[in-house]
Amino acid sequence: GTAKKSYTIEKRLNAGGSNKYMKFPGSRYMGMTLEGSVGGRITGSVDVMSLSGIPSTTSVVGTGSVTAPVEARELSMVDVTAFTITGDTTPLIMTNFNLNINNNGRRANGHGQVASYDITYGMREVVFSFDAYLESWEQMDKLLNRTNSNLSMTLSDGTNSYTLRLPKLRYRNVTANAGGNNQDLMQSIEGRALFDPTVGVATDIRITRV
């Protein structure tokens, strides 16, 4: 969305039989990565920027605890139930992928206090890269012709699913890797998601959760 939301993140440490807390007020999400490869789990990480760090002997949530989320099994590349690039005549078989989102945030600092006054967002960068078997030259042609792609990928455990869509992806690097006579011909593809005003809510990335 477009609303600038912030959160307080708390870390609890048990030192000498008593709990100590480190609070990070005014925290905003600055980036995220998601990656997976055949034979392994799909993993990720999140980058957070905070106004300050405050030590305390009391918890933000009080004496209780935050309710744990409902657990679901871990996802792997087997759970990529759909991977499509609109307009391609030859389906791609993907072997690994990496999604990187960077909000290019920065702290607004000023006189009178150590903590930052605000955290602002810059221009968001969404980069998607993947390796696939080379079965056609469609991706190379798109790179040379500066043709946009509409990429969609669905992760599902059979009950819950996430569909990642990059409605306007432009390739900035496509490499054909020919290692040897007894190796598969692969291609490494990297693209930058662009702002697309034609989709329902104009954006460069959309995630549908079911």
Steps between C-alpha positions, in 0.01 A plus 500: 500500500591868520448557875823547697458250784744450785530245778676440830720192497610348828774250581506319833822378661526293814802613701571358844148371552326830415364620167647799322338659199626697204234709329524638148221759453412652166610195303427481128564223251776598260558184299425135446657205324344169398698220340480134418676230303418146394555253784480765771262711704370841401651748745505876544600792715363841595690825556367742763602858579410655839504850649695384806580217738383529862598257783233424758405262780132490395334358192290692251240221505495483879509177698328299229634385168408548138285217367706274278388481137345184359785283380521376142758272345807642333489552125752373246541527123263204464229737626546740206176382340499756218766707326396689189618788287215636292567490128772233506432215259748265671439440875807551716618240750648700788773354723544786749382856561575810705263787574645817650294800612676816619305805621820710512409648837701758690492654845423868549739621772530840660623696800383444856475121518685183414191324362384571147204730444352300216562217256417572137471278197688546176418352159420132537707248305362155423742258333417142403765258374481132415674217318321281248570241233565663164238367260443813289646845440186686609658649811807620311275656235306682772822639643625625162160643401431650845173308513312488831390173661210421732634244749292299744605237756279311747615329821251259655496239776173356370284720722665841521662678210686816407506626143777743416443712192734745332271656237776690317839331525779618270810286463833665560719191471459166321795262481526161327727263692657217301722312743590194295379210288366311801328795666158655444476825308370753753409867497528752783237774483471820702223758472386823663131547581360827366198702605195383305202739495279256305437247780217548751710683758801647322811331638821318415430193714182329620457209741169313525456292815241222521 
